[in-house]
Amino acid sequence: MSDTAHPALPAARRRFPWRRFGRDARYMLVLIALTAAIINWAFGNGGHYWQNLLISACIGGIAFTIIEGVRLAIWGDKVRPPWPSFMVLLAVGVVAGQLGGARLAGMLLKGDLSKLYTLGSGTTSGMLLFTLLATGGISLFFASRDRVMRAEAAAAVEKARAEAVERQALQAQLQLLQAQIEPHMLFNTLANLQGLIALDPDRAQRMLDQLIQYLRATLSSSRAERTTLGQEFALLDAYLGLMTVRMGERLTYSFDLPDELRSAQLPPMLLQPLVENAIAHGLEPTIAGGHVSITARRQDDLLELCVTDNGRGPDAGPGKAGTNVGLANTRERLKALFGARANVTLSAADGGGAISCILIPLGAP
């Protein structure tokens, strides 16, 4: 029974909730056994428990079948019946259970139990009252349990709704952070392309071709929620190929990706901001340029991704003005996705240069 009454659905449109009926019947069996014990030891001499159990089972079983069966058939297990209607049903079920159950028990026991089903007798009146109290008690129990179950179901629905809203907000935040990273790289490239058009048209054409190749590589992955490490490295290969057109022999790069990690899942474009920083602030400001290496390693249940350059190092300060969104957005994305389970570090590399590493749970959703 719920806290508010609703019109019952037509019986033809609703299947009888047999599972609910059987679940309630188990509680009723416990009540019948308890009732027989009370009658046997509180009102009797304690020597006829099984006989009292059979009588209680007949009376309680008929009353329960009528009351709970009619309630579930008419109102179902999701709707609370109106109290006036339910009280009438309760009275009918108790009387029918007492009179019919006592007669049935008498036939099964082959004894005279007329004192239990003769209207007007003191024993019948007392048993009717006892049956009414017991049935009313179990009905209140079912009503209370239904309210708790409905409250728990409502709480679960509300929790799911709140989690869905939170996921939508998180996804919007991640899309915003990623949308800031992509134009950052694209505007830098277009600015360099604009300068090359007048100075070196052939090189500008090669850069444009490489840019088209890079954009094709990003088309399938940049808007996805997840990508594989193999796809991420392929995207970086296209990006660094674009950078080599711009920097020429001043830039070299290498990848170290074990085969068993190629299918590892991670957010898309997670490493590109780190590679951009290595080039923009570590290698490009130097006359000789340098080398960038990208590695992937497994540490137990963690995935470590590192970008290492042999440029100016993290203590040399920014090599060129930037938008300050690359590394900061990477940290924000990881914080939103993994919380304290992820980490981003930037430190000086052995032999000069800088090394930036990302640590995320391996195979995390």
PEBEL-V217848 format. One record per run of one state. SS is the DSSP state (2 for helix, 1 for strand, 0 for the rest). FROM is the first residue (numbers start at 1). TO is the last residue. Records with the same first field share a line. If there is no record, write none. Layout:
SS->FROM-TO + FROM-TO
This chain:
0->1-10 + 14-17 + 43-48 + 76-82 + 110-113 + 118-121 + 200-200 + 220-226 + 258-258 + 262-264 + 267-271 + 284-289 + 300-301 + 310-313 + 317-325 + 342-342 + 349-353 + 362-365
2->11-13 + 18-42 + 49-75 + 83-109 + 114-117 + 122-199 + 201-219 + 229-250 + 259-261 + 272-283 + 314-316 + 326-341
1->227-228 + 251-257 + 265-266 + 290-299 + 302-309 + 343-348 + 354-361
